[in-house]
Amino acid sequence: MSELLRVEHSAWPQPERPAPLPAPHERARGISVTDRALYRHGEGWVPVSGEVHYSRLPRDRWSERMRQLRAAGVTVASTYAFWNHHVAERGHPRFDGNLDIGAFVDEAAAAGLDVVLRIGPWAHGESRNGGFPDWVQALPVILRSDDPGYLDLVREWFGQLAASLGGRARPGGPVIGIQLENELYDRPEHLVTLKRLARDAGMSAPLWTATAWGGAQLPDGEVMPLFGGYADGFWVDPGAPWDPTFRAHYFPSHDWDDPGVGADVRASQGFAAASATADLHGFPPATCELGGGMATAYHRRPVLGGRDVAALAHIKIGNGSAWQGYYMFVGGRNPGPDLQETIDTGYPNDLPEFGYDFHAPIGQSGDLADSAPLLRAQHAFLTAFGDRLSGMSSALPDVRAASLDDRTTLRWALRSDGAEGVVVISHHQPYKQVEDVADVQLRVVVGDTETVLPSRPVTVPAGTLARWPVGLTVGRARVAWATATLITVLSGGPRPTLVLLEDRGVPAEIAIGQAGPQVARPGRAPLRFDDLDVVVLPATDADRLWVRPGSCPELWLTDGELAWDADIAMLRDAREAHRYDPHTGEWSIVTGAPGGPGRVTATGSAPVGVELVRPPVAPAADYGFGGPRHRAPSDETFAERAARYRVQLPATSLDPEANAVLDLDWAGDVGRFLVDGRIVDDRFWDGTRWSLSLRDAGATPTSEITVEVLALSPASTIALATDAESRRADAAATSLRASLRLRGPWQRLA
């Protein structure tokens, strides 16, 4: 007989205490904070923030991206305001076009999103000089300090930013949080000064935040500490293995600090080595930078799968996270040349000049990554159960992994308030995958109640991300336990409908009230109980599952993409779409709204011609180093050695009204995408597809589209992901295939 895996509810160690923020004169939007949780109008609230950089997106995409964020279950749009994007020349600030931060805040608010502004002045974000304009960088002042000369520059910048915001960053407006600086480790007094300067300029919010990783010294009571965590990072040296600071994020833990994030830049900026001790300063554990993907540096090009991203976020829920914040959630492109982090500007890495796709859940072209449906389901859960989850402490099981090399022990935790609970299983990690765990039965002890689930031992497969209810009250019913993942609760019917999702490979069971467990056969029809309907969707529906939030949440299934703002739902590129009616327990086929398209349509992909205009010249093994890290090739190297391909597109695809995406399957070292001879995008090859919106790239019906690809030397020692490593021979010769997708229009739904 198998040994039961045990966890016991651990009560909060002390009574709940108010946090130091919001300050009395900055309270607004019903936001309050304690040392356990965030609250909105007195109800527990787990914000989900997604980083999106307005200045790295075309302005006419803002509305679409905000709707996509809302559909992903994100509730807060977070963004840097890059000083160097706005004020390249002193005395000539720009806040027009895609630099109009006030208009961006309005777009977010119209989609029903709150906003967190990260105002710097130093931002990083892989930006040149960390976001300082060159003219600031060159002045004889001590940057990122209380040097009076530097503070005069900050006053000027904050004043320009506040003027452009036009009062939007004041209590009661859509801006609920302001982050000061970024990755500032040992100057707490400077954060206090920056907060004063921001207020003097006319910017304030209920929440003031600062990044806290690396053992940052923060001023007590002034800022809410926010943490992060990445599955992998480009900032590791090329020959280094998967770093322990990344690996640790895949284990149940109550440690919130991450000394690895920004460690290389910390050293280059002259800060001391990091401590691994996190101080919450009387606030709940919250994150602002859970890796939504990863950028590629020239020397190191990690590629993460969708489940790698989702597992990192999921385990933080079990660990007790009160705020799920992602960096990045939306990819983009730098708004001009020479705006990227480079070794030549004193930073440790060479980044692409334009491309900032980040392999984010919503990519640079607007496509959804494999991580998107997995995160969407997690966020639906946080929306539905965040009011309860915020009051639940985290308890770790009796038996946990013995080391970071342990891949056999089940990774799980319990969130519970002493009555209700959620078992959070996050049994996955990248690269060296965990093993299936056989004969699993869990013993959950909450007070005097002991719950054993499932009814008989099961095997938990590698890759399982599950949220199993224990003693959960839904309406007048009590779910004693279930072995299917919590998604949401629907109202609007004669009884509530609990929506669960089958965990692949795990038999779904459910026990209601005092009755014994029964098999919960997955399907789309509800299981009927006296006071509760239960829909257990099959695992095969996971990628098709959408939940529209609101006072009456809606459950959708579609093979297309849904998006919505505060008022309307829209659909594109679908063969079918169905919406569940909790009143009848049936699914209806969704059609377009009156006056719009009468049916749901999908589009396909077609190959396009690619002509090799100039073959590649044999590449060098490397192009120099900055310490142990490779430098990217120069413009001169491209001119001398890159292959040149002409992409032959039908004129209709270049029509400004078309929503065409060009997919490039390529191999090489570095690629550049040119429109009429002008570089508009670039990428370091990592084995993945490169997708570009032709409209966003500025292509017109008369444009000439060219792709330049520099070959990768077989002797190069840059670090490639496994799939790319197996294709080094292709990269040495370069290759390029192209296909075109014409996206259907967004259709407003009835």
ZAMARGU-4260 file (C-alpha; in steps of 0.2 Angstrom, whole numbers, plus 5000, padded with zeros to 4 digits):
<rodrens>
0) 5000/5000/5000 | 5006/5017/4996 | 5011/5030/5009 | 5000/5045/5010 | 5008/5062/5006
5) 5003/5073/5020 | 5001/5092/5022 | 4994/5101/5037 | 4986/5118/5037 | 4997/5131/5045
10) 4988/5145/5052 | 4994/5163/5051 | 5007/5166/5064 | 4999/5183/5070 | 4983/5193/5068
15) 4981/5202/5052 | 4988/5219/5052 | 4986/5234/5040 | 5001/5238/5029 | 5008/5255/5028
20) 5000/5259/5011 | 4990/5267/5005 | 4993/5283/5014 | 4977/5291/5020 | 4977/5305/5007
25) 4981/5292/4993 | 4967/5280/4997 | 4956/5277/4981 | 4948/5264/4971 | 4943/5254/4986
30) 4961/5247/4988 | 4968/5242/5005 | 4982/5231/5010 | 4987/5221/5025 | 5002/5210/5029
35) 4992/5195/5021 | 4983/5201/5006 | 4976/5215/4995 | 4958/5220/4996 | 4946/5229/4984
40) 4931/5237/4992 | 4933/5225/5007 | 4935/5209/4997 | 4951/5199/4995 | 4959/5202/4978
45) 4973/5194/4969 | 4979/5206/4955 | 4986/5199/4939 | 4998/5212/4931 | 5005/5210/4913
50) 5020/5221/4907 | 5016/5229/4890 | 5027/5243/4884 | 5017/5256/4874 | 5032/5264/4866
55) 5037/5247/4859 | 5020/5245/4850 | 5011/5254/4836 | 4998/5266/4843 | 4985/5258/4833
60) 4988/5241/4841 | 4985/5248/4859 | 4967/5245/4859 | 4968/5227/4852 | 4982/5222/4865
65) 4972/5229/4879 | 4958/5218/4874 | 4969/5203/4872 | 4976/5207/4890 | 4959/5207/4897
70) 4954/5191/4888 | 4970/5183/4896 | 4963/5186/4913 | 4976/5201/4916 | 4968/5214/4927
75) 4982/5227/4928 | 4993/5234/4913 | 5010/5237/4919 | 5022/5248/4909 | 5039/5257/4909
80) 5040/5275/4904 | 5057/5275/4896 | 5065/5292/4898 | 5076/5289/4882 | 5061/5285/4872
85) 5053/5302/4876 | 5068/5314/4878 | 5082/5310/4866 | 5087/5328/4866 | 5086/5339/4881
90) 5072/5352/4880 | 5062/5342/4867 | 5051/5329/4875 | 5040/5319/4864 | 5023/5312/4869
95) 5015/5310/4852 | 5010/5295/4843 | 5015/5279/4852 | 5024/5289/4865 | 5007/5297/4871
100) 5007/5289/4888 | 4991/5298/4893 | 4982/5290/4878 | 4989/5273/4883 | 4982/5274/4900
105) 4965/5279/4893 | 4965/5263/4882 | 4969/5252/4896 | 4955/5260/4907 | 4943/5258/4892
110) 4947/5239/4892 | 4943/5238/4911 | 4961/5237/4916 | 4970/5246/4930 | 4987/5253/4927
115) 5004/5252/4936 | 5017/5265/4929 | 5035/5261/4931 | 5042/5278/4930 | 5061/5275/4933
120) 5071/5286/4931 | 5082/5271/4928 | 5071/5257/4921 | 5083/5244/4913 | 5070/5234/4902
125) 5085/5230/4891 | 5085/5248/4886 | 5100/5258/4881 | 5108/5266/4897 | 5094/5257/4907
130) 5083/5271/4900 | 5093/5286/4903 | 5095/5297/4888 | 5113/5298/4881 | 5114/5317/4887
135) 5109/5312/4905 | 5122/5298/4905 | 5135/5310/4899 | 5133/5323/4912 | 5145/5325/4927
140) 5132/5319/4940 | 5130/5304/4951 | 5116/5294/4943 | 5103/5285/4954 | 5107/5295/4969
145) 5103/5310/4979 | 5116/5321/4970 | 5108/5338/4968 | 5113/5339/4950 | 5105/5322/4946
150) 5089/5327/4956 | 5087/5342/4945 | 5086/5331/4930 | 5074/5320/4938 | 5062/5334/4942
155) 5063/5339/4924 | 5058/5322/4918 | 5045/5319/4931 | 5037/5336/4927 | 5036/5332/4908
160) 5029/5314/4912 | 5016/5321/4924 | 5011/5335/4911 | 5008/5321/4898 | 4998/5311/4910
165) 4986/5326/4913 | 4981/5320/4930 | 4978/5302/4926 | 4991/5297/4939 | 4982/5303/4954
170) 4971/5294/4967 | 4955/5289/4960 | 4961/5288/4942 | 4966/5272/4933 | 4984/5272/4939
175) 4983/5262/4955 | 5002/5260/4957 | 5019/5269/4953 | 5035/5259/4954 | 5050/5270/4958
180) 5067/5266/4950 | 5071/5247/4947 | 5083/5235/4955 | 5090/5248/4966 | 5099/5239/4980
185) 5107/5250/4994 | 5100/5267/4992 | 5083/5267/5002 | 5084/5286/5005 | 5085/5289/4986
190) 5068/5280/4984 | 5060/5291/4997 | 5067/5306/4987 | 5060/5300/4971 | 5043/5297/4979
195) 5043/5315/4985 | 5049/5322/4968 | 5035/5312/4959 | 5022/5319/4971 | 5029/5336/4969
200) 5026/5334/4950 | 5008/5329/4952 | 5009/5310/4951 | 5003/5299/4965 | 4993/5283/4968
205) 4987/5271/4981 | 5002/5260/4979 | 5020/5264/4978 | 5031/5250/4974 | 5049/5245/4972
210) 5058/5229/4966 | 5065/5220/4981 | 5075/5205/4974 | 5093/5204/4977 | 5091/5208/4996
215) 5087/5226/4991 | 5086/5238/5005 | 5069/5247/5005 | 5063/5261/5016 | 5050/5255/5028
220) 5033/5260/5025 | 5036/5270/5009 | 5035/5256/4995 | 5027/5239/4993 | 5041/5227/4989
225) 5038/5217/4974 | 5048/5201/4969 | 5051/5191/4953 | 5057/5175/4946 | 5062/5168/4929
230) 5063/5150/4922 | 5080/5155/4913 | 5089/5171/4908 | 5100/5177/4895 | 5111/5186/4908
235) 5120/5170/4912 | 5137/5167/4904 | 5136/5156/4888 | 5145/5141/4895 | 5135/5140/4912
240) 5122/5127/4916 | 5104/5130/4921 | 5107/5141/4936 | 5101/5136/4953 | 5092/5153/4955
245) 5081/5148/4940 | 5079/5130/4946 | 5073/5135/4963 | 5057/5143/4957 | 5050/5126/4952
250) 5049/5120/4970 | 5037/5123/4984 | 5044/5137/4995 | 5041/5152/5006 | 5057/5161/5000
255) 5053/5176/4989 | 5069/5183/4985 | 5079/5179/4969 | 5097/5184/4970 | 5100/5179/4952
260) 5088/5192/4943 | 5099/5207/4937 | 5114/5200/4945 | 5125/5204/4930 | 5119/5222/4928
265) 5120/5224/4947 | 5139/5221/4946 | 5141/5233/4931 | 5132/5247/4940 | 5143/5245/4955
270) 5131/5238/4968 | 5136/5225/4981 | 5133/5206/4979 | 5115/5201/4983 | 5108/5194/4999
275) 5095/5180/4998 | 5085/5186/5012 | 5068/5194/5008 | 5060/5207/5019 | 5042/5210/5016
280) 5041/5226/5027 | 5024/5222/5033 | 5016/5218/5015 | 5010/5202/5008 | 5022/5192/4996
285) 5019/5200/4978 | 5027/5198/4961 | 5030/5210/4947 | 5042/5200/4936 | 5037/5182/4934
290) 5045/5178/4918 | 5032/5178/4904 | 5045/5171/4892 | 5063/5177/4889 | 5073/5188/4878
295) 5088/5182/4869 | 5105/5190/4871 | 5118/5187/4857 | 5129/5176/4868 | 5114/5166/4876
300) 5097/5162/4868 | 5086/5152/4880 | 5069/5145/4874 | 5055/5141/4886 | 5040/5131/4883
305) 5023/5136/4887 | 5022/5124/4902 | 5039/5131/4908 | 5031/5148/4910 | 5015/5142/4917
310) 5022/5131/4930 | 5033/5145/4937 | 5018/5156/4939 | 5007/5142/4946 | 5019/5136/4960
315) 5019/5154/4966 | 5000/5153/4969 | 5003/5138/4980 | 5018/5146/4989 | 5006/5160/4994
320) 5007/5174/4981 | 4996/5189/4984 | 4999/5197/4967 | 5004/5188/4951 | 5014/5200/4940
325) 5022/5195/4923 | 5037/5202/4913 | 5034/5202/4898 | 5016/5198/4894 | 5016/5207/4877
330) 5030/5208/4865 | 5035/5223/4855 | 5049/5232/4846 | 5060/5247/4850 | 5054/5263/4843
335) 5070/5267/4834 | 5088/5262/4831 | 5102/5261/4845 | 5089/5260/4859 | 5095/5243/4865
340) 5106/5237/4879 | 5124/5234/4872 | 5141/5230/4879 | 5147/5246/4871 | 5136/5256/4882
345) 5143/5248/4898 | 5131/5234/4900 | 5135/5215/4900 | 5125/5210/4885 | 5121/5213/4867
350) 5102/5213/4864 | 5093/5214/4847 | 5092/5232/4841 | 5074/5232/4837 | 5066/5215/4842
355) 5058/5213/4859 | 5046/5199/4857 | 5052/5191/4873 | 5043/5175/4868 | 5029/5183/4878
360) 5011/5175/4880 | 5005/5189/4867 | 5019/5190/4855 | 5026/5205/4845 | 5014/5201/4830
365) 4999/5198/4842 | 5000/5179/4841 | 4996/5169/4856 | 5010/5158/4863 | 5008/5141/4870
370) 5009/5149/4887 | 4993/5159/4884 | 4979/5146/4887 | 4988/5139/4903 | 4990/5156/4910
375) 4972/5161/4905 | 4965/5146/4915 | 4976/5151/4931 | 4969/5169/4930 | 4951/5163/4928
380) 4954/5154/4944 | 4961/5169/4953 | 4947/5180/4947 | 4934/5167/4953 | 4942/5162/4970
385) 4954/5177/4973 | 4943/5183/4987 | 4945/5167/4996 | 4963/5163/4991 | 4969/5180/4998
390) 4964/5174/5016 | 4972/5157/5014 | 4989/5154/5021 | 5001/5143/5012 | 5007/5126/5020
395) 5021/5115/5012 | 5020/5096/5013 | 5029/5086/5026 | 5039/5077/5012 | 5048/5089/5000
400) 5062/5088/4988 | 5079/5085/4996 | 5088/5095/4984 | 5087/5105/4967 | 5092/5089/4959
405) 5077/5079/4966 | 5065/5075/4951 | 5055/5061/4959 | 5046/5070/4974 | 5029/5077/4970
410) 5029/5096/4970 | 5013/5103/4979 | 5007/5114/4992 | 4991/5119/5001 | 4982/5136/5002
415) 4969/5135/5016 | 4960/5147/5028 | 4956/5133/5041 | 4940/5128/5033 | 4942/5129/5014
420) 4957/5124/5004 | 4965/5122/4987 | 4979/5109/4984 | 4991/5116/4971 | 5001/5104/4962
425) 5015/5111/4951 | 5024/5095/4945 | 5035/5102/4931 | 5051/5110/4927 | 5061/5114/4911
430) 5076/5105/4903 | 5077/5091/4916 | 5059/5086/4917 | 5052/5078/4933 | 5047/5060/4934
435) 5029/5054/4935 | 5025/5050/4953 | 5015/5034/4955 | 5004/5028/4970 | 4999/5046/4975
440) 4986/5049/4988 | 4986/5065/4998 | 4981/5068/5016 | 4976/5085/5019 | 4974/5090/5038
445) 4964/5106/5042 | 4961/5108/5060 | 4952/5092/5066 | 4947/5087/5048 | 4957/5075/5038
450) 4953/5073/5020 | 4961/5059/5009 | 4961/5061/4990 | 4959/5053/4978 | 4949/5038/4983
455) 4963/5026/4977 | 4981/5030/4973 | 4985/5037/4956 | 5000/5042/4945 | 5003/5061/4944
460) 5011/5063/4927 | 5026/5075/4924 | 5019/5092/4918 | 5004/5092/4930 | 4998/5109/4935
465) 4982/5106/4946 | 4971/5115/4958 | 4960/5103/4968 | 4947/5110/4980 | 4946/5103/4998
470) 4931/5108/5008 | 4926/5122/4996 | 4909/5130/4998 | 4900/5134/4982 | 4883/5142/4985
475) 4874/5130/4997 | 4884/5115/4992 | 4901/5109/4999 | 4914/5101/4988 | 4923/5089/5000
480) 4936/5087/4987 | 4939/5084/4969 | 4953/5078/4958 | 4950/5090/4943 | 4957/5108/4942
485) 4947/5123/4948 | 4943/5135/4934 | 4928/5146/4939 | 4910/5147/4946 | 4895/5152/4934
490) 4880/5160/4941 | 4863/5164/4931 | 4856/5147/4933 | 4844/5139/4946 | 4860/5134/4955
495) 4879/5138/4954 | 4889/5129/4941 | 4907/5124/4946 | 4918/5123/4931 | 4933/5110/4933
500) 4946/5105/4920 | 4952/5087/4919 | 4970/5084/4923 | 4977/5074/4909 | 4981/5056/4915
505) 4972/5058/4932 | 4955/5051/4935 | 4942/5064/4939 | 4933/5061/4955 | 4922/5072/4965
510) 4914/5071/4983 | 4899/5083/4987 | 4894/5085/5005 | 4894/5069/5015 | 4892/5058/5000
515) 4906/5047/4995 | 4916/5051/4980 | 4910/5047/4962 | 4918/5047/4945 | 4916/5064/4937
520) 4917/5059/4919 | 4924/5073/4909 | 4912/5081/4896 | 4903/5096/4891 | 4886/5091/4900
525) 4884/5096/4918 | 4884/5084/4932 | 4868/5088/4942 | 4868/5088/4961 | 4855/5095/4973
530) 4863/5112/4975 | 4876/5112/4962 | 4880/5109/4944 | 4897/5103/4940 | 4905/5104/4922
535) 4921/5094/4921 | 4929/5099/4904 | 4940/5086/4896 | 4959/5090/4895 | 4957/5091/4877
540) 4947/5107/4879 | 4961/5116/4889 | 4967/5126/4874 | 4950/5131/4869 | 4944/5137/4886
545) 4940/5155/4889 | 4931/5163/4904 | 4924/5181/4902 | 4925/5189/4919 | 4911/5200/4926
550) 4896/5199/4938 | 4890/5184/4928 | 4906/5176/4921 | 4904/5167/4904 | 4912/5151/4899
555) 4917/5149/4881 | 4925/5136/4870 | 4933/5141/4853 | 4947/5136/4842 | 4949/5155/4838
560) 4954/5169/4848 | 4942/5179/4860 | 4945/5197/4866 | 4935/5209/4876 | 4935/5225/4885
565) 4923/5232/4898 | 4908/5231/4886 | 4910/5219/4871 | 4916/5202/4866 | 4925/5199/4850
570) 4931/5184/4840 | 4943/5181/4826 | 4950/5166/4816 | 4938/5153/4822 | 4929/5138/4814
575) 4918/5137/4829 | 4913/5145/4845 | 4902/5140/4859 | 4895/5148/4875 | 4889/5139/4890
580) 4871/5143/4896 | 4871/5139/4915 | 4852/5141/4915 | 4849/5127/4903 | 4866/5117/4905
585) 4868/5118/4886 | 4880/5126/4874 | 4875/5138/4860 | 4884/5142/4844 | 4890/5160/4844
590) 4887/5171/4829 | 4891/5189/4825 | 4881/5203/4831 | 4868/5211/4820 | 4875/5221/4806
595) 4891/5211/4807 | 4898/5195/4799 | 4884/5182/4800 | 4896/5168/4804 | 4912/5164/4812
600) 4926/5162/4800 | 4944/5156/4800 | 4959/5160/4789 | 4974/5149/4784 | 4992/5150/4779
605) 5000/5150/4762 | 5018/5149/4756 | 5026/5164/4748 | 5041/5165/4736 | 5058/5168/4743
610) 5072/5172/4731 | 5091/5171/4737 | 5098/5187/4730 | 5115/5185/4738 | 5122/5169/4746
615) 5131/5170/4763 | 5149/5172/4766 | 5157/5161/4778 | 5155/5169/4795 | 5169/5172/4809
620) 5169/5161/4824 | 5165/5176/4835 | 5165/5195/4834 | 5174/5199/4850 | 5170/5198/4868
625) 5165/5209/4883 | 5172/5198/4897 | 5166/5180/4894 | 5151/5186/4883 | 5150/5187/4864
630) 5148/5203/4855 | 5135/5204/4842 | 5141/5207/4824 | 5143/5225/4817 | 5134/5233/4803
635) 5150/5231/4793 | 5149/5212/4795 | 5132/5211/4789 | 5136/5221/4774 | 5150/5210/4770
640) 5144/5193/4775 | 5125/5191/4776 | 5114/5182/4764 | 5100/5192/4757 | 5083/5185/4753
645) 5069/5194/4744 | 5052/5190/4749 | 5039/5190/4735 | 5022/5195/4743 | 5006/5197/4734
650) 5001/5216/4734 | 4985/5212/4743 | 4994/5207/4758 | 5003/5224/4759 | 4986/5233/4758
655) 4986/5244/4774 | 4969/5237/4778 | 4975/5219/4778 | 4980/5211/4794 | 4994/5200/4786
660) 5007/5191/4797 | 5023/5184/4788 | 5030/5169/4796 | 5048/5166/4794 | 5056/5149/4797
665) 5074/5152/4796 | 5091/5147/4802 | 5107/5157/4804 | 5115/5168/4818 | 5106/5185/4816
670) 5092/5190/4805 | 5086/5208/4799 | 5070/5212/4792 | 5070/5227/4780 | 5056/5237/4772
675) 5062/5247/4757 | 5080/5245/4763 | 5076/5251/4781 | 5079/5239/4795 | 5062/5238/4805
680) 5065/5222/4815 | 5079/5210/4820 | 5082/5194/4829 | 5095/5182/4836 | 5091/5165/4830
685) 5085/5153/4843 | 5077/5140/4832 | 5059/5147/4834 | 5048/5155/4821 | 5049/5173/4818
690) 5032/5181/4815 | 5029/5199/4809 | 5014/5210/4806 | 5017/5218/4789 | 5006/5232/4794
695) 5015/5235/4810 | 5032/5234/4800 | 5026/5249/4789 | 5025/5239/4773 | 5014/5246/4759
700) 5009/5238/4742 | 5024/5245/4734 | 5036/5240/4747 | 5051/5229/4744 | 5053/5216/4758
705) 5071/5209/4761 | 5078/5198/4775 | 5096/5197/4778 | 5103/5182/4787 | 5121/5181/4794
710) 5127/5163/4795 | 5132/5155/4812 | 5149/5148/4812 | 5151/5129/4817 | 5165/5135/4829
715) 5154/5148/4838 | 5152/5145/4857 | 5136/5155/4859 | 5124/5145/4870 | 5109/5139/4860
720) 5093/5130/4865 | 5092/5111/4862 | 5082/5112/4846 | 5093/5126/4839 | 5108/5117/4844
725) 5103/5101/4834 | 5102/5113/4818 | 5119/5121/4819 | 5122/5114/4801 | 5107/5123/4794
730) 5113/5139/4803 | 5130/5138/4795 | 5122/5138/4778 | 5107/5149/4782 | 5090/5145/4776
735) 5073/5154/4775 | 5056/5149/4771 | 5041/5161/4772 | 5022/5159/4773 | 5008/5172/4774
740) 4993/5172/4786 | 4979/5184/4782 | 4970/5186/4799 | 4951/5187/4799 | 4943/5203/4806
745) 4938/5204/4824 | 4919/5200/4824 | 4908/5208/4838 | 4898/5194/4846 | 4879/5194/4849
</rodrens>
